[in-house]
């Protein structure tokens, strides 16, 4: 059987590969501390679970419209109003089958083969795979600790070309947990918009971000660029990874395009997930999610202290997503060898930087602190013993 060039070009997603090896070790009787996946251990807010149980008993579950339930689109628009002070018309909200489906639709809508798209390196691999899958020439722009492993205007200007059609930014970022400063993000978007280029901004971790120095919540890109395309999800802030529910906010002219694509690609998002997700936006559920955001900050402090005690260097402290990007070069191992040996010898699953790009891939490892405090403490102790054993 002959497979497409597209299929053959896609590399394994190493976070999932290490998860598969961790499962094999567990099946052999070992207890593995899994710090390789960005999956909050809390699950959905309690009110959402209650609503799902009610729906399963009492509700017919037909297809919804391709753009999602009108009530859920209204609820998401209200969330932007309350959390960010931004008025988003509900008809510009597109509910999707996870943020991955939002990226699928947005990429299909915007990308033609051969067009250049700028993406920071390191960055989440699946984002650029969507771009490449629709024929984009993805130009990975190297970043470093001085730029918080994020695109800045100077880097965008250096790498811009006559073929650049758009750019994709994740803020906060996976794998580094870092954000683009608001003024820098505005400058990048202004530059791209002035050149007729689109801006996709992945804000999946936005509502887990630290408040600013004045105590204000992190701001959406829509505050500075109302025509940016925003990707978001119920997976991280609301803890609903397996529910496969996300959303996009798109410019008005893009809404009918997204509707046609969704109708043809997957008909509609999951009906029970959408109905239950309405309970995410109650004051009760938001309070639960805010408590969890505070807990993630405490876990981050625990992890940073544990890594420092183990002699593992974190070049840039995260301020949003629940990841730490660790420089393991002082151990004498490259990232892949470090992760392989940490899993086999310490039974701690991490993700090598090779998943996320090229420029820091061989020297950096991602740790997710979405796991419980107990698992984090044990995992850090195991990593400290493992690093000590390397001499």
C-alpha positions as CSV (number, residue, x, y, z in Angstrom):
1,X,0.0,0.0,0.0
2,X,1.3,3.5,-0.9
3,X,0.8,6.3,1.6
4,X,0.7,10.0,0.9
5,X,3.7,12.3,1.2
6,X,1.7,14.1,3.8
7,X,1.4,11.0,6.0
8,X,5.0,10.0,5.5
9,X,6.3,13.4,6.4
10,X,4.7,13.5,9.9
11,X,7.0,12.4,12.7
12,X,5.7,10.7,15.8
13,X,4.5,12.9,18.6
14,X,7.1,12.1,21.2
15,X,5.0,13.1,24.2
16,X,2.6,10.3,23.2
17,X,5.4,7.9,22.4
18,X,6.9,8.3,25.8
19,X,3.4,7.9,27.2
20,X,3.1,4.6,25.4
21,X,6.5,3.4,26.8
22,X,5.3,4.5,30.3
23,X,2.2,2.4,29.9
24,X,4.3,-0.6,29.0
25,X,6.4,-0.2,32.1
26,X,3.2,0.1,34.2
27,X,1.9,-3.1,32.6
28,X,5.1,-4.8,33.8
29,X,4.4,-3.7,37.4
30,X,6.3,-0.4,37.7
31,X,4.9,2.8,39.1
32,X,5.6,5.5,36.6
33,X,5.3,9.2,37.4
34,X,3.9,10.7,34.2
35,X,5.1,14.3,33.7
36,X,5.0,14.1,29.9
37,X,1.5,15.1,29.0
38,X,-0.4,18.4,29.6
39,X,-3.5,16.8,31.1
40,X,-4.8,18.4,34.3
41,X,-5.5,15.8,37.0
42,X,-8.6,17.6,38.2
43,X,-11.1,16.7,35.5
44,X,-14.2,18.7,34.6
45,X,-15.7,21.0,37.2
46,X,-18.3,19.1,39.4
47,X,-21.3,21.0,38.0
48,X,-20.3,19.9,34.5
49,X,-20.2,16.2,35.6
50,X,-23.6,16.5,37.2
51,X,-25.0,18.1,34.0
52,X,-23.5,15.3,31.8
53,X,-25.2,12.6,34.0
54,X,-28.5,14.4,33.6
55,X,-28.1,14.7,29.8
56,X,-27.3,11.1,29.5
57,X,-30.5,10.1,31.2
58,X,-33.0,12.7,29.9
59,X,-31.9,14.2,26.6
60,X,-32.0,13.2,23.0
61,X,-28.6,13.9,21.4
62,X,-29.1,14.8,17.8
63,X,-26.6,16.8,15.6
64,X,-26.2,20.4,16.5
65,X,-25.4,23.1,13.9
66,X,-21.9,22.9,12.5
67,X,-20.8,26.0,14.4
68,X,-22.1,24.7,17.7
69,X,-25.0,25.3,20.0
70,X,-26.2,28.9,19.9
71,X,-26.4,28.9,23.8
72,X,-22.8,27.7,24.1
73,X,-21.6,30.3,21.6
74,X,-23.4,33.0,23.7
75,X,-21.8,31.6,26.9
76,X,-18.3,31.8,25.4
77,X,-18.9,35.3,24.3
78,X,-20.1,36.2,27.8
79,X,-16.9,34.6,29.2
80,X,-14.8,37.0,27.2
81,X,-16.9,39.9,28.4
82,X,-16.6,39.0,32.1
83,X,-13.0,37.6,32.1
84,X,-11.4,40.0,29.7
85,X,-13.7,43.0,29.2
86,X,-13.9,42.3,25.5
87,X,-17.1,42.3,23.5
88,X,-17.1,39.3,21.1
89,X,-20.3,38.9,19.0
90,X,-21.5,35.3,19.6
91,X,-21.9,34.7,15.9
92,X,-18.1,35.0,15.6
93,X,-17.6,32.1,18.0
94,X,-17.1,28.8,16.4
95,X,-17.4,25.8,18.7
96,X,-15.2,22.9,17.5
97,X,-14.4,19.3,18.3
98,X,-11.4,20.3,20.4
99,X,-8.8,23.0,19.7
100,X,-7.3,20.6,17.1
101,X,-10.5,20.8,15.0
102,X,-10.4,24.6,15.4
103,X,-6.8,24.5,13.9
104,X,-8.0,22.2,11.2
105,X,-10.8,24.5,10.1
106,X,-8.7,27.7,10.4
107,X,-5.8,26.2,8.5
108,X,-8.0,24.9,5.8
109,X,-9.6,28.3,5.5
110,X,-6.4,30.4,5.3
111,X,-3.6,28.3,3.8
112,X,-2.8,27.6,0.2
113,X,0.1,25.4,-0.9
114,X,3.4,27.1,-1.0
115,X,2.5,30.0,1.2
116,X,5.0,30.8,4.0
117,X,3.9,30.9,7.6
118,X,6.1,32.0,10.5
119,X,6.0,29.9,13.7
120,X,8.3,30.1,16.7
121,X,10.8,27.4,17.5
122,X,10.2,25.8,20.0
123,X,6.4,25.4,19.6
124,X,3.7,22.8,19.8
125,X,4.3,20.3,17.0
126,X,0.7,19.6,16.0
127,X,0.1,23.3,15.2
128,X,2.7,23.3,12.5
129,X,1.6,19.8,11.3
130,X,-1.8,21.3,10.4
131,X,-0.1,24.1,8.5
132,X,2.2,21.7,6.6
133,X,-0.7,19.3,6.0
134,X,-2.4,22.0,3.9
135,X,0.8,22.7,2.0
136,X,2.2,25.7,3.9
137,X,5.9,26.3,3.9
138,X,6.4,26.5,7.7
139,X,9.3,28.7,8.6
140,X,10.5,27.9,12.1
141,X,11.9,31.1,13.7
142,X,14.6,30.3,16.3
143,X,13.9,31.8,19.7
144,X,16.0,31.8,22.9
145,X,15.8,32.4,26.6
146,X,16.4,36.2,26.2
147,X,13.1,36.3,24.2
148,X,11.4,33.9,26.7
149,X,11.4,31.3,23.9
150,X,8.8,33.4,22.1
151,X,8.5,35.3,18.9
152,X,9.3,39.0,19.2
153,X,8.9,41.8,16.6
154,X,12.6,41.8,15.8
155,X,12.6,38.1,15.0
156,X,9.5,38.4,12.9
157,X,11.0,41.3,10.9
158,X,14.3,39.4,10.3
159,X,12.5,36.3,8.9
160,X,9.7,38.0,7.0
161,X,9.8,37.5,3.3
162,X,7.7,38.4,0.2
163,X,6.1,34.9,0.5
164,X,5.0,35.3,4.2
165,X,1.2,34.9,4.3
166,X,0.7,34.7,8.0
167,X,2.0,33.7,11.4
168,X,1.0,31.5,14.3
169,X,1.8,32.4,17.9
170,X,0.9,30.4,21.1
171,X,0.8,32.5,24.2
172,X,1.2,31.1,26.8
173,X,3.3,28.5,25.0
174,X,3.6,24.8,25.0
175,X,6.4,23.6,25.7
176,X,7.9,26.6,27.6
177,X,5.0,27.9,29.7
178,X,6.0,31.4,28.7
179,X,3.9,34.3,27.3
180,X,4.5,37.0,24.8
181,X,4.4,40.4,26.6
182,X,1.2,42.3,25.7
183,X,3.0,45.2,24.0
184,X,5.2,42.9,22.0
185,X,2.2,40.8,20.8
186,X,0.5,44.1,19.7
187,X,3.5,45.2,17.8
188,X,3.8,41.8,16.0
189,X,0.2,41.8,15.1
190,X,0.4,45.4,13.8
191,X,3.4,44.5,11.6
192,X,1.6,41.5,10.1
193,X,-1.7,43.2,9.6
194,X,0.0,46.1,7.8
195,X,1.3,43.6,5.3
196,X,-2.0,41.9,4.8
197,X,-1.0,38.7,6.7
198,X,-3.3,36.8,9.0
199,X,-2.6,36.1,12.6
200,X,-3.5,32.9,14.4
201,X,-3.1,33.2,18.2
202,X,-3.4,30.0,20.2
203,X,-4.7,31.1,23.6
204,X,-5.5,27.6,25.0
205,X,-3.6,28.4,28.3
206,X,-4.5,32.0,28.5
207,X,-6.8,31.7,31.5
208,X,-4.2,29.8,33.5
209,X,-1.8,32.8,33.2
210,X,-0.5,34.9,36.0
211,X,-2.1,38.2,36.6
212,X,0.0,41.3,35.7
213,X,1.8,43.6,38.1
214,X,-1.4,45.5,38.8
215,X,-3.3,42.3,39.5
216,X,-5.3,42.3,36.2
217,X,-5.9,39.0,34.4
218,X,-3.9,38.2,31.3
219,X,-5.4,39.8,28.2
220,X,-6.5,38.2,25.0
221,X,-5.0,39.3,21.7
222,X,-8.4,40.5,20.8
223,X,-7.8,43.5,23.0
224,X,-5.1,44.8,20.5
225,X,-6.1,42.9,17.4
226,X,-9.9,42.4,17.0
227,X,-9.4,40.6,13.6
228,X,-6.9,38.0,14.9
229,X,-8.0,34.4,14.7
230,X,-8.1,33.0,18.3
231,X,-7.9,29.3,19.2
232,X,-9.1,28.1,22.6
233,X,-10.2,25.0,24.3
234,X,-12.1,23.5,27.3
235,X,-9.2,21.1,27.9
236,X,-6.8,23.1,30.1
237,X,-8.6,25.8,32.1
238,X,-11.7,23.7,32.5
239,X,-9.8,20.4,32.7
240,X,-11.9,18.7,30.0
241,X,-9.2,17.0,27.8
242,X,-11.1,13.9,26.8
243,X,-14.3,15.8,26.0
244,X,-12.8,17.1,22.8
245,X,-14.4,20.5,22.8
246,X,-12.8,23.8,21.8
247,X,-13.6,27.0,20.0
248,X,-12.3,29.6,17.6
249,X,-13.1,33.3,17.3
250,X,-12.8,34.5,13.7
251,X,-13.4,37.6,11.7
252,X,-17.0,38.1,10.5
253,X,-16.2,37.3,6.9
254,X,-14.6,33.9,7.9
255,X,-17.7,32.6,9.7
256,X,-19.5,31.1,6.7
257,X,-16.2,29.6,5.5
258,X,-15.8,27.9,8.8
259,X,-19.3,26.6,8.7
260,X,-18.9,25.0,5.3
261,X,-15.7,23.4,6.3
262,X,-17.1,22.0,9.6
263,X,-20.2,20.7,7.9
264,X,-17.9,18.7,5.5
265,X,-15.1,17.7,7.9
266,X,-17.0,16.5,10.9
267,X,-20.6,17.7,10.8
268,X,-20.7,19.2,14.3
269,X,-18.9,19.0,17.7
270,X,-20.1,16.4,20.3
271,X,-23.6,17.2,21.4
272,X,-23.3,15.9,25.0
273,X,-20.0,17.7,25.5
274,X,-21.6,21.0,24.3
275,X,-24.7,20.7,26.5
276,X,-22.6,19.8,29.6
277,X,-20.1,22.6,28.9
278,X,-22.8,25.2,29.4
279,X,-22.2,24.5,33.1
280,X,-18.6,25.7,32.8
281,X,-19.7,29.3,32.8
282,X,-21.6,29.4,36.0
283,X,-20.1,31.4,38.9
284,X,-19.7,28.1,40.8
285,X,-17.6,26.5,38.0
286,X,-15.5,29.6,37.4
287,X,-14.7,29.7,41.1
288,X,-13.5,26.1,40.9
289,X,-11.4,26.8,37.9
290,X,-9.8,29.8,39.6
291,X,-8.9,27.7,42.7
292,X,-7.2,25.3,40.3
293,X,-5.3,28.1,38.7
294,X,-4.0,29.1,42.1
295,X,-3.1,25.4,42.7
296,X,-1.1,25.3,39.5
297,X,0.9,28.3,40.6
298,X,1.7,26.4,43.9
299,X,2.8,23.4,41.9
300,X,5.0,25.5,39.7
301,X,6.8,26.8,42.8
302,X,7.2,23.3,44.0
303,X,8.6,22.1,40.7
304,X,11.0,25.0,40.3
305,X,12.4,24.5,43.8
306,X,12.7,20.7,43.2
307,X,14.5,21.1,39.9
308,X,16.9,23.7,41.3
309,X,17.7,21.3,44.2
310,X,18.3,18.5,41.6
311,X,20.8,20.8,39.7
312,X,18.5,21.1,36.7
313,X,18.5,24.5,35.1
314,X,15.3,26.3,34.0
315,X,16.4,29.2,31.8
316,X,13.0,31.0,31.8
317,X,10.4,30.6,34.5
318,X,6.9,29.9,33.1
319,X,4.1,32.4,33.7
320,X,1.1,30.7,32.1
321,X,0.9,27.1,30.7
322,X,1.7,24.3,33.2
323,X,5.1,23.4,31.6
324,X,8.7,23.9,32.5
325,X,11.4,23.8,29.8
326,X,14.5,22.4,31.4
327,X,18.1,22.7,30.0
328,X,19.7,19.3,30.6
329,X,23.0,20.0,28.9
330,X,24.9,20.2,32.2
331,X,24.0,16.5,32.8
332,X,26.2,15.4,29.9
333,X,23.2,13.8,28.1
334,X,21.2,15.2,25.2
335,X,17.4,15.6,25.6
336,X,16.5,12.3,24.0
337,X,18.9,10.2,26.1
338,X,18.0,12.1,29.2
339,X,14.3,11.3,28.7
340,X,14.9,7.7,27.7
341,X,17.1,7.0,30.7
342,X,14.9,8.9,33.2
343,X,12.0,6.7,32.1
344,X,13.9,3.4,32.2
345,X,16.0,4.1,35.3
346,X,13.8,6.5,37.4
347,X,10.4,5.6,35.9
348,X,9.7,9.3,35.3
349,X,8.1,10.2,31.9
350,X,9.2,13.5,30.4
351,X,9.2,14.9,26.8
352,X,12.4,15.7,24.8
353,X,12.7,19.0,23.1
354,X,12.8,17.2,19.7
355,X,9.0,17.3,19.7
356,X,9.0,21.1,19.6
357,X,11.5,22.2,16.9
358,X,15.2,22.3,16.3
359,X,17.0,25.2,17.9
360,X,16.9,24.0,21.5
361,X,15.7,20.5,20.9
362,X,18.8,18.6,21.8
363,X,19.4,20.4,25.1
364,X,15.9,20.9,26.5
365,X,13.2,18.7,28.1
366,X,9.6,19.6,28.9
367,X,8.1,18.7,32.2
368,X,4.3,19.1,32.8
369,X,3.2,20.0,36.3
370,X,-0.4,19.2,35.5
371,X,0.1,16.1,37.7
372,X,-0.9,15.9,41.4
373,X,1.4,17.4,44.1
374,X,2.1,13.9,45.4
375,X,3.2,12.7,42.0
376,X,5.3,15.9,41.4
377,X,7.1,15.5,44.7
378,X,7.9,11.9,44.1
379,X,8.9,12.6,40.5
380,X,11.2,15.3,41.6
381,X,12.9,13.1,44.2
382,X,13.4,10.4,41.6
383,X,14.9,12.9,39.1
384,X,17.2,14.2,41.8
385,X,18.5,10.7,42.4
386,X,18.8,10.0,38.7
387,X,20.8,13.2,38.1
388,X,23.0,12.5,41.0
389,X,23.7,9.0,39.6
390,X,25.0,10.6,36.4
391,X,27.9,12.2,38.4
